[in-house]
């Protein structure tokens, strides 16, 4: 099998598991994540400054075409659960990356809270896209 020189967007797949169930978002068109850190600074009197980055979770987002009502139903369920019982449930996000050598790496974003930051812009004869933003406790390689 030939190897590739670099990754492109279609080498990534994203799966959302929330409240123990898979939430199907058929056409994910974008995904990004960033590690969050808490920066510590030390300013010794007798030396140059020192910096330390303490891991502080992950943030990210994914964009997808509105092919079904699964995202809208999920967020209606999240809101209803909070207002009726005060429940605040987290989920996990799985990112599958086909590496340049053909192997697959899997990353798990654990304890993800979700925000539907864009429920869609509805326009005549255009694709409606939505965006979910997340904050997760940690990203594990599995």
Order of alpha helices (4+ residues) and beta strands (2+ residues): beta-beta-beta-beta-alpha-beta-beta-beta-beta
